[in-house]
Amino acid sequence: MLQFGNSVGVSESGGVVRLELESSDSVVNSSVGGRTIGDGVVSAENEQAATAAPEPITAMAASARKATRPHRDRYSPRDPYPCIVSTPKIVLFYVFTPLPDPDAIRLWQEAICESLGLRGRIIVSRHGINGTVGGELADVKRYVRATRGYRAFGDADIKWAEGTGDDFPRLSVRVRPEIVTFGAPDELQVDDSGVVGGGRHLDPHELHRLIDERGDDVVFFDGRNRIESQIGRFAGAITPDVETTRDFVPLIESGAFDHLKDRPVVTYCTGGVRCEVLTALMRNRGFGEVYQLDGGIVRYGEQFGDDGLWEGSLYVFDKRMSVDFSDHPAVLATCVECGTPTSNVANHPDRLGRDLAVLCTECAGPGPS
């Protein structure tokens, strides 16, 4: 195997060249039919600067622009292997931690993403950070290293997914009162360990053990919006009829779920961030035994695919709209126009509309030109 730096190498077996990444990130052993060339050569000075956020935080934005290499659509002539196979990736992550200067974090994150040519959505608040960004593998890896270089984000749980290269229309980095908008910014309390008073985290195997022990007494509670639960959900889950996360608190306070207050309730959402807040809000309103699926549906799907308790497709907040965990996902929804079984989600009433609906590909029609 040829080794480039400390993380990227190329080996060949059976006529297929394999890109091998020695990294803690779960993006190893990507392969294509034909030669895949690695990350090229990055100077030690730039690599070191790109992977560590400087202190103090107010210096981060300026340092990031100078430190990370400019984004390039193709390798320069000095690169030893000019042949490139595009490997787009998407990362999803969040961290709840007190941030005394959210705007400085915003400037720093914006500078890193712009310097690496990444696009996506990042929300920062005094409670922490929530982000989804995408781009070429090498650039996304640099972004992850730089973000984890800031001490408060060092243990961020990064969830990797395959991208298309055109998953986000632009880069958006904003400061908001909440990183997930439940409409209760003053109620949420965070410390260096995360959300104060939230539900107990269960990994997928612990979830299965809880169900083995407690059986039908366990209740799945979907912490996502209506359109998301239509195309995929846990078997038997309660799926609140909410359009946005702001609708959860009034619905819970209405008493609609009071019959669950003495039962074990397992909340779940895409990657876990909404449940961090939702479980705390539920416990504050009298729910006694509240859990959350650690890592969300993403982590569960990675381990059990469609052969566990999950059914259907997972809605995602990028151009893909939905993803499947296997080649045999259940189809739970039907097209709002013709009634055909489908997991396809599109803008409604057409591709330029502002609302989302379950629409088969035929009724959704072609995308905008």
N, C-alpha and C positions, 0 to 999 in steps of 0.2 A: 504494500500500500504506500502510495506517495503521501507525505504528510506536509500540510501547509500550516505554519504557525502551530497553535496549540489545539485547534478545534476542528479543522476540516481536512479530510483526506479523500483519496479516490482509489478504489479497488475494482478489479474486474473479475467476474465469475460467470461462466456459461454464456458469454457474449453480451452480458448486461453489465454496464458500468454503474457502480453503486457509490453514491455520495454518503460518506459516513461522518457523522458529527459527534465528537466526543464532548458531550455537554449535558448539563442537568436538565435542559429543556427537552420535552418529549417530541423532538422532530428528528429522530434518527432513522438511518437506513432508507432514506428516500432514493428511489431509483427510476431510471428511464431507459427505454430501449435505445442505445447509442451512448456516446460519450458525454458524461456530465462533468463539467469542470468546476472546481471548487471556488473558494472565496477570493482567489487571487492573493496578492501580497499587500498587507497593510503595514505601514511603518509602526515600530514599537511605540514611538511617541504618540501618534494619533490613536493607536489601539488603546493605550493606557488612558489617554484623556477621554476617549469615548465611553469607557466603561466605568468611570467613577464620577459622580456628581461632586463638584467642589463645595467647600464650606467657606464662608457662610452662604445661606440659600440665596441672598440677594445678588451674589455673583454668578449664579448658575446660568442665567440666560446668555450673558455675554460670553462666558466660558464655553458653553455648548456650541455656539455658532463658530467659535474659533477652533474647537477641539475636534468635532466630528468631521469626517471627510465629506466634501460636497457630494450630493447624490449624482450618480451618473447613469445614463441609460445604457451605456456600453463601456467596455473597458478601454483604457487608454493604451497606446502602443507599447508602453513600458511593461504592461502586465504580461506575465509569461505565457498565459493561455487565453487568447482572445475569444475562444469559442464558449458561448454561454447558453445554458438552458435555463429559462425563467422558472423560478420556484417561489411563487407568491404565497405568503402566509398571513394569517390573522391571529392576533393575540387578544385575549379578553382577561381583564384583571380588575381587582379593586382592593383597597386597603382602608380600613377605618382606623384613624389615628388623629389626635389633635394637630391641626395645622394653624399656627398663629398668623401666618401670612399667606393665605391662599393665592393672592395675586402674584406673588413671587414664584410660587410653584407653577402657576399658569404660564408665566413668561418663560420659565425654564423648560417646561414640557413642550411648549410651542416651538422654542428654538431647536430643541433636539429633533423633533419631528420634521421641521422644515429643512434642517440640514441634511437629513437622511432621505428626504423625499417621501415620507410616510403620510398617509391620509387616514381619517377616522374621526372618532368623537371621544373627547376626554372632558370630564366634569370634575371640578375641584371645589371643595367647600372647606369650612373649618372642621368638618368631621372626617375628611380624608379625600380619596381620589377614586374615580371609577372610569375605566377607559377601554376602548376597543379600537385598535389601529391595525393597519395592514400595509404590506409592501413586499419587496423582495426579501428573501430569507436572511441574507447577510445583514441587510439594513435593520430588519426587525430584531435580529439577535443583538445588534449594537444598541438599539433602543432599550431592550430588556435589561442589558447590562448597565446602561446608564441610569435607568430608573431605579434598579435595585441598588445602585451605588449610593443613593440617598438613604441614610440610616433608617428612617421611619418606614421606607418601602422595601427594606432588605429582604423581608420574608414574604413578599407578594406571591400569591399562588397564580402562576401564569398558565392560562389554558390556551393551547395551540390548536389551530384549525387550518385546513387547506383553504387557500384563497384562489381568486380568479385573476387577480391583477387589476381589477376594476371594481372593487367591492364598495368603495366609498367615493362619493363625488368630490369631496373636499376634506380639508382638515378643519376641525372645529374644537377649540380648547376654550372652555368657559368656566367662570366662577359662578356658582349658584348657592343659594342658602342650604340646599341638600344635594347629596350626590344621587339620591333617589327621591323623587318628589312625592312624598306622602302627605305633604302639607303640615308637618309637625316638626319643624326644625328646632324649636326650643325644647321639645320633649325628649329628643334623642340625646343621650349622653354617651360620650366615648372617652376612653383613656388609652394608654399605650398598649393595652391588651386587646383593644377593639371596642365593640358595642357593649355598654354596661346593661346587664339585665336581660340579655337576649336569650333565645332558646338554646338548648344543648345541641351541639353538632353531632350528626351521625354520618359516618361514611357509608357507602353502599352496603358493605357487609354487616355493619352494625344495624342498619335499617332492616335487613332481612332477619337478623336475630330478634329484633324487637317484634317483628310481625310473627315470627315463630313462637315467641313467648306469650304475646298478647292477642294474637289472632285478629278477629273481626272488630275488636274494640279499637284498634288503631285506625285513625282517620287521616287520609291524605288531604292536604289543603293547598290548592293551587294559588301561588302568590303572584300570578301573572295576569295579564289582561285577557278579555274575552276572545279576541281573535287568535291569541296564542294557544289557548286551551282547546279551541275548536279542532285544530289539526293534530294535537298530541297531548297526552296527559297520562298520569298514572292510573292504573285500573281502579275504578270505584272512587276516584277522587272527587271532592267537592270543588267545583269550579265557579267561584263567585262571578256574578254578572256585572263586571266592571269594565269600563272603557279605558280608564287610566288609573294609575296607582293612587291618585288623589281620592278615588271613590272608596277605597278600602276602609278608612277610618269611619266615615259616616255609616257605612254598611255594617261594620262590626258593632258600632254604638247603637244601631237600631235594634239590636237583640236578635238578628236573624240567625246567629250562630251560637246563641247562649246554650243550646242543648249540647254543645261540644266542650263546655268549660271543664267538665270532670273526666274527659276522655283524653288519651294520648293523641295529640295532634302533630302530624309531621308536615311542615310546610316545605314547599319546593319552588324553585324558579330556575331561570336559564343557567346562571353561573353561581348563584348564591347571594348576590348583593342585596336583592330586594328582601330576602328572608331574614337577613341580619337585622333589618329595621322592623319588618313585619312582626317577627316573634317578640321583640321588645314591646311593641305597641299592643299586641295581644295579651301579653303577660300583665301589662299595666292595666288592662281592662278585665282582669279576672280569670283568664285562661290559666289553669294550674299546671298542666304538663305539656309543654310545647317544645318541639324539636325542629331542627332544620336540616335538610339534606346537604351535607358538606360538599362544596363544589358544584352543587346544583345538578340539573339534568345532564349537563355536559359530562361531569365525572361519572355519573351513573351509566350513561350511554357508552362511555369508553370501556367500562368493565363488563357490562351485561348486554350491550346492544339492544336487540329486540327480543331477547330470550329471557328477560326478567319480568319486572312489573311495569315497565314503561310500554306505552302503546302509541304508535303513530309517528309523526314527524315533529321536529323541533323548529319552532319559529326563531329566526335570528334577525338582528337589526342591521342588516347590510343588504347589498344588492341581491344576494342569493335568496333571501326571503325565508327559506327553510332548508334543513338538512336532515338526512336519514342516518341511522346508526348501522344499518345493514342493507342487504339486498332483498330483505323480505319485511319491510315495515307495514304495519297495519294502516289502512286508509279509513279514517274516522269521519271525515267531513264530506259534505256534498256542495257542489257549485250552487251559489245563490241564484244563478240565472237559469240553469237547465236541470239541476238536480243530479248531475253526474258525480259519482264518488271521486274525490280528488283531495290532495293535500296542498295544492297550489294556492298561494296567496298573492294578490296583485292589488294595485291601486284601483279604486272604484269611484265613479262608474266606468272609468277607462284608465289607461295607463298614465294619464296626466292628472287624475283625480287626487284629492287629498285624503280620502278615506281608504281603508283597507278592507278587503273582503275575500272570502274563499271563492275563487273563480277558476274553473278549469282552463287549460291553456287555450282552448278554442274560443271560449267566451271572453277571455282576457284580451285576445287579439294581439297584434304585433306591438312591440314597444315603440316609443316615440322615435321619429327619425332624427 
